[in-house]
Structure formats: structure tokens, C-alpha cells
Amino acid sequence: KERDDNICQNPACCGKSSTLTVHHIDYVKSNCSEFNLITLCYVCNSKANSNRELWKEFYNSLIEEKYNENTYSLLCR
């Protein structure tokens, strides 16, 4: 949650819930790699439990984008 500034990372979040959760992108609870975790509000996390392949791909792309940006900014310092 700290890495994601305590903000739901779903860009389409409706903002109806202030309760944050840590979502396992691959749905494997034992996989706690930082690349497999994303902060979602309770509503967005609940939505991610249906059509799992779609959400898995979507949240994987968000994390890849976030880490590529961070890696780039670190390299350019």
C-alpha cells in the first residue's frame, strides 16, 4: 500500500470505498512478489474476482508500466 501511495491503482476506480486491500494479481496468495501485488479499494478488488483473466492482464500491465517508469527514472538520475 505504501508503494502505491495508499491509493487504489485502478484508473477507473469510482472512489466509492476508502477501504484499501492488497490484491494478488495472479490470484495466488502465497506469491507475495512486489510485481504480483497491487493496491485496490474494496470495490475494485471485489470486481477483480470475476473475469479473472481480464483483470490479471490489466493489472499486470499497470505494474509493468509503473516499474518501467520507476526503473527509467532511477537510471536517469
C-alpha positions in Angstrom: 0.0 0.0 0.0 2.9 2.3 0.8 4.5 1.8 -2.6 1.2 2.8 -4.2 0.8 5.9 -2.0 -2.3 4.4 -0.3 -4.3 5.0 -3.4 -6.4 2.5 -5.4 -4.4 1.8 -8.6 -7.4 1.1 -10.8 -7.5 4.2 -13.1 -11.3 3.6 -13.5 -11.9 3.5 -9.7 -15.2 5.1 -8.8 -13.9 6.1 -5.4 -16.9 4.6 -3.5 -14.7 2.8 -1.0 -11.9 4.1 1.2 -11.0 0.6 2.4 -7.8 -0.5 0.7 -6.7 -4.1 0.1 -3.7 -5.7 -1.4 -4.7 -7.7 -4.5 -2.6 -10.7 -5.7 -2.6 -10.2 -9.4 -2.1 -13.9 -10.2 -4.7 -14.8 -7.5 -2.0 -17.0 -5.8 -2.0 -15.8 -2.1 1.4 -17.3 -1.5 3.0 -15.2 -4.3 3.9 -12.0 -2.5 6.4 -10.7 -5.0 6.1 -6.9 -5.3 5.4 -7.5 -9.0 2.3 -9.6 -8.1 0.7 -7.1 -5.6 -1.3 -4.0 -6.3 -3.3 -1.7 -4.0 -7.0 -1.7 -4.8 -10.0 -0.3 -2.9 -12.5 -2.9 -1.6 -14.9 -2.3 -4.6 -12.2 -2.7 -7.3 -10.8 -5.7 -5.5 -14.3 -7.3 -5.5 -14.8 -6.6 -9.2 -11.5 -8.4 -9.9 -12.9 -11.7 -8.6 -14.9 -12.1 -11.8 -13.4 -12.4 -15.3 -10.1 -13.0 -13.6 -8.0 -13.4 -16.8 -9.0 -9.9 -18.0 -8.1 -8.3 -14.6 -4.9 -10.3 -14.4 -3.7 -9.0 -17.7 -4.9 -5.4 -16.9 -3.2 -5.2 -13.5 0.0 -6.9 -14.8 0.2 -4.2 -17.5 -0.2 -1.4 -14.8 2.5 -2.9 -12.6 4.9 -3.4 -15.6 4.3 0.3 -16.6 4.8 1.5 -13.1 8.1 -0.4 -12.6 9.4 0.6 -16.1 8.8 4.2 -15.2 10.5 3.9 -11.8 13.4 2.0 -13.3 13.8 4.6 -16.0 13.8 7.5 -13.5 16.4 5.8 -11.4 18.6 5.2 -14.3 18.3 8.8 -15.4 19.5 10.4 -12.1 
